[in-house]
Amino acid sequence: MASEFKKKAFWRAIIAEFLAMSIFVFISIGAALGMNFPVAQNQTTTREQDIVKVSLAFGLAIATMAQSVGHISGAHLNPAVTLGCLLSCQISILKAVMYIVAQCLGAVVATAILSGITSQIDKNSLGLNGLSEGVSAGQGLGIEIIVTFQLVLCVLAVTDKRRTDISGSVPLAIGLSVALGHLIAIDYTGCGMNPARSFGSAVITRNFAHHWIFWVGPMIGGAAAALIYDFILAPRTSDLTDRVKVWTRGVEEYELDGDDNARVEMKPK
């Protein structure tokens, strides 16, 4: 782990996760809040939130950020995706922890900026996730597990380097998966398939009611997707020893254009 910690590529990846997460949260939550922004000239004072618009904002923002920083950090932008990649032996434990910290900090910073910009909105929730009327904690948890499962399964499938049949846009596929999850879950929980995004809103509003659902659900969904993909749908040949090496030392890297900007290979050191 110490050798990985000293590499410039490692820290570039952490910064990329922080910046991309900040932009993603600003765009996506900003789109949701904008539907209720009191601008009379635009006739938005009484307009109800458009779920399709918000879902597309989340999906397109993820696709754009994945295209922008995917070559630097892999553009996880979600602790559940990071956990899935960790269990799939694509990153080390150290990098996974640092990614999640960077993602949470990025979400908090972006939500804080939005709090200042949208301070005029009455009872501004800043995209806070919660259970809709009549939805129990168990039901909300189940929804978050399912929508995150399909997202992480999509991420692992479209980024699998063993595949030769993918000809379309990988970032767009992931973005559509995010949009799909929001189309399903917004009416029930506000869609908390991204724990870091939920964390940013909870911190700035100081409201952690049912917040555990938006960590436990996505993490279970992400872990389940990784284990099912890696051991049932597309089994890998790596044994436990190789997996432990990846988790503790990182993955094999090669230089890009003479620099130490690493691309990930799925072989242990």
C-alpha positions as CSV (number, residue, x, y, z in Angstrom):
1,M,0.0,0.0,0.0
2,A,2.9,2.4,0.8
3,S,4.2,2.2,-2.8
4,E,0.8,3.1,-4.2
5,F,0.4,6.0,-1.8
6,K,3.6,7.6,-3.1
7,K,2.5,7.6,-6.8
8,K,1.3,10.8,-8.5
9,A,-1.2,8.8,-10.5
10,F,-2.8,7.7,-7.2
11,W,-3.3,11.3,-6.0
12,R,-4.5,12.4,-9.5
13,A,-7.2,9.8,-9.3
14,I,-8.3,10.9,-5.8
15,I,-8.5,14.6,-7.0
16,A,-10.4,13.5,-10.1
17,E,-13.0,11.7,-8.0
18,F,-13.4,14.8,-5.8
19,L,-13.8,17.2,-8.7
20,A,-16.0,15.0,-10.8
21,M,-18.2,14.2,-7.8
22,S,-18.5,18.0,-7.0
23,I,-19.6,18.8,-10.6
24,F,-22.0,15.8,-10.7
25,V,-23.8,16.8,-7.5
26,F,-24.0,20.4,-8.5
27,I,-25.5,19.6,-11.8
28,S,-27.9,16.9,-10.7
29,I,-29.2,18.3,-7.5
30,G,-29.2,21.8,-9.1
31,A,-31.6,20.4,-11.8
32,A,-33.9,19.0,-9.1
33,L,-34.0,22.3,-7.1
34,G,-34.3,24.4,-10.3
35,M,-37.8,23.0,-10.8
36,N,-39.0,24.8,-7.7
37,F,-36.9,28.0,-8.0
38,P,-39.0,31.1,-7.6
39,V,-38.5,32.8,-10.9
40,A,-41.9,34.2,-11.9
41,Q,-40.8,35.1,-15.4
42,N,-40.1,31.4,-16.1
43,Q,-43.3,30.3,-14.5
44,T,-41.6,28.0,-12.1
45,T,-43.2,29.2,-8.9
46,T,-45.9,26.5,-8.9
47,R,-44.5,23.9,-11.4
48,E,-44.2,20.4,-10.0
49,Q,-40.9,18.6,-10.2
50,D,-40.3,16.8,-13.5
51,I,-39.0,13.3,-12.7
52,V,-37.9,12.7,-16.2
53,K,-35.8,15.9,-16.3
54,V,-34.2,15.1,-13.0
55,S,-33.4,11.5,-14.0
56,L,-31.8,12.6,-17.2
57,A,-29.8,15.3,-15.3
58,F,-28.4,12.6,-13.1
59,G,-27.7,10.2,-15.9
60,L,-26.2,12.7,-18.3
61,A,-24.1,14.2,-15.6
62,I,-22.6,10.8,-14.7
63,A,-22.0,10.0,-18.4
64,T,-20.2,13.4,-18.9
65,M,-18.0,13.0,-15.9
66,A,-17.2,9.4,-16.7
67,Q,-16.1,10.5,-20.2
68,S,-14.1,13.3,-18.6
69,V,-12.2,11.5,-15.8
70,G,-12.7,7.8,-16.6
71,H,-9.1,7.5,-17.9
72,I,-7.8,9.1,-14.7
73,S,-9.7,7.4,-11.9
74,G,-12.2,5.1,-13.5
75,A,-14.9,7.6,-12.6
76,H,-16.6,5.6,-9.9
77,L,-18.3,8.7,-8.4
78,N,-20.3,6.4,-6.1
79,P,-19.1,4.5,-3.0
80,A,-21.3,1.5,-4.0
81,V,-19.5,1.4,-7.4
82,T,-16.2,1.6,-5.6
83,L,-17.1,-1.3,-3.3
84,G,-18.1,-3.3,-6.3
85,C,-14.8,-2.6,-8.0
86,L,-12.9,-3.5,-4.8
87,L,-14.7,-6.8,-4.5
88,S,-14.0,-7.4,-8.2
89,C,-10.3,-6.8,-7.6
90,Q,-9.9,-3.7,-9.7
91,I,-8.6,-1.5,-7.0
92,S,-6.8,-1.8,-3.6
93,I,-8.4,-1.3,-0.2
94,L,-6.4,1.9,0.3
95,K,-7.6,3.4,-3.0
96,A,-11.2,2.4,-2.3
97,V,-11.2,4.1,1.1
98,M,-9.6,7.2,-0.4
99,Y,-12.1,7.3,-3.3
100,I,-15.1,7.1,-0.9
101,V,-13.6,9.9,1.3
102,A,-13.1,12.1,-1.8
103,Q,-16.6,11.3,-3.1
104,C,-18.2,12.3,0.2
105,L,-16.2,15.5,0.4
106,G,-17.0,16.4,-3.2
107,A,-20.7,15.9,-2.5
108,V,-20.6,18.0,0.7
109,V,-18.8,20.9,-1.1
110,A,-21.2,20.9,-4.0
111,T,-24.3,20.8,-1.8
112,A,-22.9,23.6,0.3
113,I,-22.5,25.8,-2.8
114,L,-26.0,24.9,-3.9
115,S,-27.3,25.9,-0.5
116,G,-26.0,29.4,-1.0
117,I,-27.3,29.7,-4.6
118,T,-30.8,28.4,-3.7
119,S,-31.2,30.0,-0.4
120,Q,-34.4,31.8,-1.6
121,I,-36.2,28.5,-1.9
122,D,-38.6,28.0,1.0
123,K,-38.0,24.8,3.0
124,N,-35.0,23.9,0.8
125,S,-34.2,20.2,1.2
126,L,-31.1,20.3,-1.1
127,G,-32.0,17.0,-2.6
128,L,-32.3,15.2,0.8
129,N,-33.4,11.6,0.4
130,G,-36.2,10.3,2.5
131,L,-39.1,7.8,2.5
132,S,-42.3,8.8,0.7
133,E,-45.6,8.6,2.6
134,G,-46.6,4.9,3.0
135,V,-43.1,3.6,2.2
136,S,-41.6,1.6,5.1
137,A,-37.9,1.4,5.9
138,G,-37.7,-2.1,4.6
139,Q,-39.4,-1.2,1.3
140,G,-37.1,1.7,0.9
141,L,-34.1,-0.5,1.6
142,G,-35.2,-3.0,-0.9
143,I,-35.7,-0.4,-3.6
144,E,-32.2,1.0,-3.0
145,I,-30.6,-2.5,-3.2
146,I,-32.3,-3.3,-6.5
147,V,-31.6,0.0,-8.3
148,T,-27.9,0.0,-7.2
149,F,-27.5,-3.7,-8.1
150,Q,-28.5,-2.9,-11.7
151,L,-26.1,0.1,-11.8
152,V,-23.0,-1.8,-10.5
153,L,-23.8,-4.8,-12.6
154,C,-23.9,-2.5,-15.6
155,V,-20.6,-0.8,-14.6
156,L,-18.8,-4.2,-14.2
157,A,-20.2,-5.6,-17.4
158,V,-19.4,-2.6,-19.7
159,T,-15.9,-2.1,-18.2
160,D,-14.9,-5.8,-18.3
161,K,-11.7,-5.8,-20.3
162,R,-12.3,-9.4,-21.4
163,R,-15.2,-8.4,-23.5
164,T,-14.7,-7.7,-27.2
165,D,-18.4,-7.1,-28.2
166,I,-18.8,-3.6,-26.8
167,S,-19.0,-1.0,-29.6
168,G,-21.1,1.7,-28.1
169,S,-20.3,4.4,-25.5
170,V,-19.5,3.0,-22.1
171,P,-20.1,6.3,-20.2
172,L,-23.5,6.6,-21.9
173,A,-24.5,3.1,-20.9
174,I,-23.6,3.8,-17.3
175,G,-25.4,7.2,-17.4
176,L,-28.6,5.5,-18.8
177,S,-28.4,3.0,-15.9
178,V,-28.3,5.9,-13.4
179,A,-31.2,7.6,-15.1
180,L,-33.2,4.3,-15.1
181,G,-32.6,3.9,-11.4
182,H,-33.9,7.4,-10.7
183,L,-37.0,6.9,-12.9
184,I,-37.8,3.9,-10.7
185,A,-36.9,5.1,-7.2
186,I,-37.5,8.9,-7.1
187,D,-41.2,8.5,-6.1
188,Y,-40.3,6.1,-3.3
189,T,-37.1,7.3,-1.7
190,G,-35.8,10.2,-3.9
191,C,-33.4,7.6,-5.2
192,G,-30.3,7.3,-2.9
193,M,-28.4,4.8,-5.0
194,N,-25.3,7.0,-4.5
195,P,-24.4,7.1,-0.7
196,A,-22.0,10.0,-1.1
197,R,-24.6,12.2,-2.9
198,S,-27.1,11.4,-0.1
199,F,-24.4,12.2,2.5
200,G,-23.8,15.6,1.1
201,S,-27.5,16.6,1.5
202,A,-27.7,15.1,4.9
203,V,-24.7,17.0,6.2
204,I,-25.7,20.4,4.9
205,T,-29.3,20.1,6.0
206,R,-28.3,18.3,9.3
207,N,-31.0,15.8,8.7
208,F,-30.0,12.1,9.0
209,A,-33.5,10.6,9.3
210,H,-33.4,7.2,7.7
211,H,-30.0,8.1,6.3
212,W,-28.7,4.6,7.1
213,I,-30.9,3.2,4.3
214,F,-29.0,5.2,1.7
215,W,-25.7,3.6,2.8
216,V,-26.8,0.1,3.6
217,G,-29.0,-0.4,0.6
218,P,-26.6,0.7,-2.1
219,M,-23.6,-1.1,-0.5
220,I,-25.5,-4.3,-0.3
221,G,-26.6,-3.9,-3.9
222,G,-23.1,-3.1,-5.1
223,A,-21.5,-5.9,-3.2
224,A,-24.1,-8.4,-4.5
225,A,-23.7,-7.3,-8.1
226,A,-19.9,-7.7,-7.9
227,L,-20.0,-11.1,-6.3
228,I,-22.6,-12.4,-8.7
229,Y,-20.8,-11.1,-11.8
230,D,-17.4,-12.2,-10.7
231,F,-18.3,-15.7,-9.4
232,I,-21.4,-16.7,-11.4
233,L,-22.0,-14.6,-14.6
234,A,-18.4,-14.1,-15.7
235,P,-16.1,-16.0,-13.3
236,R,-12.5,-14.9,-13.1
237,T,-9.6,-17.3,-12.7
238,S,-7.8,-15.5,-10.0
239,D,-7.4,-17.4,-6.7
240,L,-7.7,-15.9,-3.3
241,T,-4.0,-15.3,-3.0
242,D,-4.0,-13.1,-6.2
243,R,-7.1,-11.2,-4.9
244,V,-5.4,-10.4,-1.6
245,K,-2.4,-9.1,-3.5
246,V,-4.5,-6.8,-5.5
247,W,-6.4,-5.6,-2.4
248,T,-3.1,-4.9,-0.5
249,R,-0.8,-3.8,-3.3
250,G,-2.9,-2.5,-6.1
251,V,-2.9,-3.7,-9.7
252,E,-0.3,-3.9,-12.4
253,E,0.2,-0.5,-14.1
254,Y,2.0,0.6,-17.2
255,E,3.2,4.0,-18.2
256,L,1.1,6.2,-20.5
257,D,3.1,8.6,-22.8
258,G,6.1,8.3,-20.6
259,D,4.3,9.5,-17.5
260,D,3.1,7.5,-14.5
261,N,-0.5,8.1,-15.3
262,A,-1.6,4.5,-14.8
263,R,-4.1,2.4,-16.6
264,V,-5.5,-0.5,-14.8
265,E,-4.7,-4.1,-15.7
266,M,-6.5,-7.0,-14.0
267,K,-3.3,-8.8,-12.9
268,P,-1.9,-8.8,-9.4
269,K,1.6,-7.5,-8.7
